[in-house]
């Protein structure tokens, strides 16, 4: 599902992403701004986050001051309107930073797409707040006793012209910081994909309780919450999309592109791990020689770069197709599943080449090793991605078989 407006889509032609030169120049300017932030400010924020295990308000404010909170939002609401093909190189640069900095960046520039599927009134209200006030959207899908699929137990019951939500969600990123939550619930008495509906629930709504969860292994400072709904009322005007369209809102409208974003984040993190490793092995001397001269070490770093470049190209392929308005459920799952394997191999390799000193918290690759593991779970594990890939392959095979029989 594409949220490009007509003028943005007109700028994309043929099978190559031919973009307006002014938009390309703007994207390059923003990318350079991100690189400058990464080189001059990000490390201080990273050290503070690791020390306090909290994201300082100064970081949120700095993101907004630099305009990093509105890169992909439509231009008609004041955003930069960058398509994914121009946004992904910028996302890769920020992913060199601390994991929580990358999470803030991603939350601003990806999760808004849930609200982006709303009515004109919903978009005008919430996207204006996101762009002009730096407000945030949280995505409430995952449940503690089920998962993220059609087995959800959070229910929505229609009563007297309104819907009443009951159930629990957990692992909801930035729920406390969000101005509004996009909540996926199952209509009472329904089953399957068509039983799911998405709702916009503003922060502070009666009947919605948030409880902070413990900190995670990586991405220190990034907050997560358990959300309990107990007779929480939402109006018909707060339905996101239509009743029964919650699966499409969640997966086609948000998760597909977000998976590709997470995969690109893995590319940036892995490239940082390799960059740090290259700097280290050129200085590290054993038996009178730099370990960079050892053939085994050279083979390892070559394999790391090959894996990174392959993952980068898969992400850009998904981005190009998304910008063309194509369904990228298959491409994004391939990119995400591959990125999980890639970032694991690369950070494993970085730690191995650093040796014992790499295991120290003072090592530049120790945090990268931890932060990389969060990418395994964001928007679905490798196993979930493989299920999506297999389903697409089998569906396409059955379709080709039916078409072949018809042509006989």
Steps between C-alpha positions, in 0.01 A plus 500: 500500500652831393428830673672713235282778369448545127782749446746282690403191304528690170864563584569125493525357151571169327698241696751752625423748770534822301441768763470873479847656528386740771375210713826312449697808601281541808555136596878539462490810717312311772738205472798731552322649801454152644867418445600822675271417793647150515857626505455798732213423740388138493781359713424732791135400488601133479718522809224673694242239394727210596571663836142590594308241292266780397459703183548863606239755403784694339533227238132511406527878479816484291334260254223752451735798476693327222177406323569126530145432620325576170703351218247261346174673594307644203596849388135610515520472880838671525721192475797454267310239299807285435427168326673194645769498231624838625422437866687168528852642451418751776365225725818300444708795622301544823518124561874541558400672826381360832201269461262727689590795280413287200177393671390863552578573136307194382202565727456848359544407135327163474224447757308806376397288202234338720327837535580570136231248407228688686232733375591846378385637835711250695806571288456876517472486879772254589756550224496873563579428865778262402664746262438828682519387862723194479222276635548125478286199405541160667393173340321257734479155344703242696339318793661313790296180469468482124716684251450734211267299278133423462497326840479836679279504810454872548136548403283785380129478581247732340269655759263795461683670215853445633760224531627363831854359511611228742831314504876541538790594279871492585839598360342818364786734415471865612144448624558741787643766269231469231217746451282231344510122469395297196341194662411178316210310656271213407132571459302307760379170357708526181781281369779519246660799333172673425421505871778748579440875522738788570416782741663832585511536879634833632739497794324526836174342386297361794521122518853485351780432749871504415767321705871534428694185414856419603787614279613282216837344418572764237364835388540622857266784586231397254177461697242224464166458672230255592162649411181380667162590356209470742174621352689766306254685277581623150267671259410401147702801382811342655493191279811496281390387158184290502365234733668174406796666326736484796723239337556716194559809716755312711680293239451647155482861615773500764694181572607426143689827459613498863661160456703640216594795724620264773702308242664824387571584863685169524709604199608822670580328829697225325695754294594682821616171652715432195638856495601469866656160429703633207640778717591250772665230289723753325640607838507163673846336470590139580835337439624824349229529236164673474225239524347669195777331301385153606317321221240348735413848627477634146262220401280581800470872428435429132213269594362765735497765227345260249218425743441869573489599134262217416266607779521863390394412146204291622382797706531741209309258277212496751515880526484550124198272466324665793551841343345366181190406697561125486421244770834427671392239753733244338790739441489648850490156663795384289692816591421464871578127523828550316588804713456301822749240379736764362514724808554194719790376290660843472482588871619149587791556265576841649508359852720210391752726325518734798574201717456508877518879516189515282300349786578800721227763543762754393531332162329672205352169382356378832197731482457435128489128577219558753305747288513270199297238685199731537474503122423129509163572658384836366213439255537124524759227540680322218258209536202732450660650190567153358135406552398808301750415227381139480135605489572738212695235309227241540224746413684603184562137407132416536406806295737403218359146503143630468600732216677217320191279522280779365725546200492131408 
